[in-house]
Amino acid sequence: MEALGINYTLVAQIINFIILLIFLRLVVYKPIVNILEQRQQYIASNVAAAEEDRKQAEALRQQYLAEMQKAREEAQAIIQQATKAGEEKAQEIVEAAKAEAQRIKESALEEIAREKEKAVAELRDQVATLSILVAQKIINQTITPEIQHSLVQEFIKETGDLPC
């Protein structure tokens, strides 16, 4: 083969290299490929898990934001309700105070009217008594209590028609 110009050492090295490649392919390549595939699957599963965790975290964040918004709205509603209740209570207190003031005013006016009537009646009695005493002194006669009483009643009747 030297006549053909082929170097046996080179051919042996090529054959050895091919055998080494076959050996490596059969013994080493499959485990390395398996390790690389496992590593790729592990990384892909970690990426998928991280993406899932991110989605869950975002969902939780949205849920918390919704709950916070709901809590704010409920708090605002409670504040508005308390404000309204306070205003209504204040209005009730004002109305009750007005009603009490009106009742006191009416009571006072009734009391004044009663006292006025009482004073007018006492004044009539006193005027009638004084008139009888004056008339008695003038006439100089003795008036019995029955006569005095009938004269007082008659005088009161006559003066009752006068405007006071």
C-alpha positions as a Markdown table, in Angstrom:
| # | Residue | x | y | z |
|---|---|---|---|---|
| 1 | Met | 0.0 | 0.0 | 0.0 |
| 2 | Glu | 3.0 | 2.1 | 0.1 |
| 3 | Ala | 2.9 | 1.9 | -3.6 |
| 4 | Leu | -0.4 | 3.6 | -3.5 |
| 5 | Gly | 1.1 | 6.2 | -1.1 |
| 6 | Ile | -1.0 | 5.4 | 1.8 |
| 7 | Asn | 0.6 | 5.6 | 5.2 |
| 8 | Tyr | -0.5 | 2.7 | 7.4 |
| 9 | Thr | 0.1 | 4.7 | 10.6 |
| 10 | Leu | -2.4 | 7.2 | 9.4 |
| 11 | Val | -4.9 | 4.6 | 8.5 |
| 12 | Ala | -4.5 | 2.9 | 11.9 |
| 13 | Gln | -5.0 | 6.2 | 13.6 |
| 14 | Ile | -8.1 | 6.9 | 11.5 |
| 15 | Ile | -9.4 | 3.4 | 12.4 |
| 16 | Asn | -8.5 | 3.9 | 16.1 |
| 17 | Phe | -10.3 | 7.3 | 16.0 |
| 18 | Ile | -13.4 | 5.8 | 14.5 |
| 19 | Ile | -13.4 | 3.0 | 17.1 |
| 20 | Leu | -12.9 | 5.7 | 19.8 |
| 21 | Leu | -15.9 | 7.6 | 18.4 |
| 22 | Ile | -18.0 | 4.5 | 18.3 |
| 23 | Phe | -16.9 | 3.6 | 21.8 |
| 24 | Leu | -17.6 | 7.2 | 23.0 |
| 25 | Arg | -20.9 | 7.2 | 21.2 |
| 26 | Leu | -22.0 | 3.9 | 22.8 |
| 27 | Val | -20.5 | 4.4 | 26.3 |
| 28 | Val | -20.2 | 8.2 | 27.0 |
| 29 | Tyr | -22.5 | 10.0 | 24.5 |
| 30 | Lys | -25.8 | 8.5 | 25.7 |
| 31 | Pro | -25.1 | 9.3 | 29.4 |
| 32 | Ile | -23.9 | 12.8 | 28.6 |
| 33 | Val | -27.0 | 13.4 | 26.4 |
| 34 | Asn | -29.2 | 12.0 | 29.2 |
| 35 | Ile | -27.5 | 14.3 | 31.7 |
| 36 | Leu | -27.9 | 17.3 | 29.3 |
| 37 | Glu | -31.6 | 16.3 | 28.7 |
| 38 | Gln | -32.2 | 16.0 | 32.4 |
| 39 | Arg | -30.5 | 19.3 | 33.0 |
| 40 | Gln | -32.6 | 20.9 | 30.3 |
| 41 | Gln | -35.8 | 19.4 | 31.8 |
| 42 | Tyr | -34.8 | 20.5 | 35.3 |
| 43 | Ile | -34.2 | 24.0 | 34.0 |
| 44 | Ala | -37.4 | 24.0 | 32.0 |
| 45 | Ser | -39.4 | 22.7 | 35.1 |
| 46 | Asn | -37.7 | 25.4 | 37.3 |
| 47 | Val | -38.6 | 28.1 | 34.7 |
| 48 | Ala | -42.2 | 26.7 | 34.6 |
| 49 | Ala | -42.4 | 26.6 | 38.4 |
| 50 | Ala | -41.0 | 30.1 | 38.6 |
| 51 | Glu | -43.5 | 31.3 | 36.1 |
| 52 | Glu | -46.3 | 29.5 | 38.0 |
| 53 | Asp | -45.1 | 31.0 | 41.2 |
| 54 | Arg | -45.0 | 34.5 | 39.6 |
| 55 | Lys | -48.6 | 34.0 | 38.3 |
| 56 | Gln | -49.7 | 32.8 | 41.8 |
| 57 | Ala | -48.0 | 35.8 | 43.4 |
| 58 | Glu | -49.6 | 38.1 | 40.9 |
| 59 | Ala | -53.0 | 36.5 | 41.5 |
| 60 | Leu | -52.5 | 36.9 | 45.3 |
| 61 | Arg | -51.4 | 40.5 | 44.8 |
| 62 | Gln | -54.6 | 41.2 | 42.8 |
| 63 | Gln | -56.7 | 39.4 | 45.4 |
| 64 | Tyr | -55.0 | 41.5 | 48.2 |
| 65 | Leu | -55.6 | 44.7 | 46.2 |
| 66 | Ala | -59.2 | 43.8 | 45.7 |
| 67 | Glu | -59.6 | 43.0 | 49.4 |
| 68 | Met | -57.9 | 46.3 | 50.3 |
| 69 | Gln | -60.2 | 48.2 | 48.0 |
| 70 | Lys | -63.2 | 46.4 | 49.4 |
| 71 | Ala | -62.1 | 47.2 | 52.9 |
| 72 | Arg | -61.6 | 50.8 | 52.0 |
| 73 | Glu | -65.1 | 50.9 | 50.5 |
| 74 | Glu | -66.6 | 49.3 | 53.5 |
| 75 | Ala | -64.7 | 51.7 | 55.8 |
| 76 | Gln | -66.0 | 54.6 | 53.7 |
| 77 | Ala | -69.5 | 53.2 | 53.8 |
| 78 | Ile | -69.3 | 52.9 | 57.6 |
| 79 | Ile | -68.0 | 56.4 | 57.9 |
| 80 | Gln | -70.8 | 57.7 | 55.7 |
| 81 | Gln | -73.3 | 55.7 | 57.7 |
| 82 | Ala | -71.9 | 57.0 | 61.0 |
| 83 | Thr | -71.9 | 60.6 | 59.7 |
| 84 | Lys | -75.5 | 60.2 | 58.5 |
| 85 | Ala | -76.6 | 58.7 | 61.8 |
| 86 | Gly | -74.8 | 61.5 | 63.7 |
| 87 | Glu | -76.6 | 64.1 | 61.5 |
| 88 | Glu | -79.9 | 62.4 | 62.1 |
| 89 | Lys | -79.3 | 62.2 | 65.8 |
| 90 | Ala | -78.4 | 65.9 | 65.9 |
| 91 | Gln | -81.5 | 66.7 | 63.9 |
| 92 | Glu | -83.6 | 64.6 | 66.4 |
| 93 | Ile | -82.0 | 66.4 | 69.3 |
| 94 | Val | -82.7 | 69.8 | 67.7 |
| 95 | Glu | -86.3 | 68.8 | 67.0 |
| 96 | Ala | -86.7 | 67.5 | 70.6 |
| 97 | Ala | -85.3 | 70.8 | 71.9 |
| 98 | Lys | -87.6 | 72.8 | 69.8 |
| 99 | Ala | -90.6 | 70.7 | 70.9 |
| 100 | Glu | -89.5 | 71.0 | 74.6 |
| 101 | Ala | -89.1 | 74.8 | 74.1 |
| 102 | Gln | -92.6 | 75.0 | 72.5 |
| 103 | Arg | -94.1 | 72.9 | 75.3 |
| 104 | Ile | -92.4 | 75.1 | 78.0 |
| 105 | Lys | -93.6 | 78.3 | 76.2 |
| 106 | Glu | -97.2 | 77.0 | 76.0 |
| 107 | Ser | -97.1 | 75.9 | 79.6 |
| 108 | Ala | -95.8 | 79.3 | 80.7 |
| 109 | Leu | -98.5 | 81.0 | 78.6 |
| 110 | Glu | -101.2 | 78.8 | 80.2 |
| 111 | Glu | -99.7 | 79.5 | 83.7 |
| 112 | Ile | -99.7 | 83.2 | 82.9 |
| 113 | Ala | -103.4 | 83.0 | 81.8 |
| 114 | Arg | -104.4 | 81.1 | 85.0 |
| 115 | Glu | -102.5 | 83.6 | 87.2 |
| 116 | Lys | -104.1 | 86.5 | 85.3 |
| 117 | Glu | -107.6 | 85.0 | 85.8 |
| 118 | Lys | -106.9 | 84.4 | 89.4 |
| 119 | Ala | -105.6 | 87.9 | 89.9 |
| 120 | Val | -108.6 | 89.4 | 88.2 |
| 121 | Ala | -111.0 | 87.3 | 90.3 |
| 122 | Glu | -109.2 | 88.3 | 93.5 |
| 123 | Leu | -109.2 | 91.9 | 92.4 |
| 124 | Arg | -113.0 | 91.7 | 91.7 |
| 125 | Asp | -113.5 | 90.2 | 95.2 |
| 126 | Gln | -111.4 | 92.9 | 96.8 |
| 127 | Val | -113.1 | 95.7 | 94.8 |
| 128 | Ala | -116.5 | 94.3 | 95.7 |
| 129 | Thr | -115.6 | 94.0 | 99.4 |
| 130 | Leu | -114.2 | 97.5 | 99.4 |
| 131 | Ser | -117.2 | 98.9 | 97.6 |
| 132 | Ile | -119.5 | 97.3 | 100.1 |
| 133 | Leu | -117.5 | 98.6 | 103.1 |
| 134 | Val | -117.6 | 102.0 | 101.6 |
| 135 | Ala | -121.3 | 101.7 | 100.9 |
| 136 | Gln | -121.9 | 100.4 | 104.4 |
| 137 | Lys | -120.1 | 103.4 | 105.9 |
| 138 | Ile | -122.0 | 105.7 | 103.7 |
| 139 | Ile | -125.3 | 104.1 | 104.5 |
| 140 | Asn | -124.3 | 103.4 | 108.0 |
| 141 | Gln | -126.3 | 100.3 | 108.2 |
| 142 | Thr | -125.4 | 96.8 | 109.2 |
| 143 | Ile | -125.1 | 94.3 | 106.5 |
| 144 | Thr | -125.4 | 90.7 | 107.3 |
| 145 | Pro | -123.0 | 88.3 | 105.7 |
| 146 | Glu | -125.7 | 86.9 | 103.5 |
| 147 | Ile | -126.6 | 90.3 | 102.1 |
| 148 | Gln | -122.9 | 91.0 | 101.6 |
| 149 | His | -122.4 | 87.8 | 99.8 |
| 150 | Ser | -125.3 | 88.4 | 97.5 |
| 151 | Leu | -124.1 | 92.0 | 96.8 |
| 152 | Val | -120.6 | 90.7 | 96.0 |
| 153 | Gln | -122.0 | 88.1 | 93.6 |
| 154 | Glu | -124.1 | 90.7 | 91.9 |
| 155 | Phe | -121.2 | 93.1 | 91.6 |
| 156 | Ile | -119.0 | 90.4 | 90.2 |
| 157 | Lys | -121.6 | 89.5 | 87.7 |
| 158 | Glu | -121.9 | 93.2 | 86.6 |
| 159 | Thr | -118.1 | 93.7 | 86.4 |
| 160 | Gly | -117.6 | 90.4 | 84.7 |
| 161 | Asp | -118.9 | 91.9 | 81.5 |
| 162 | Leu | -116.3 | 94.7 | 81.6 |
| 163 | Pro | -113.1 | 94.1 | 79.5 |
| 164 | Cys | -110.0 | 93.7 | 81.7 |
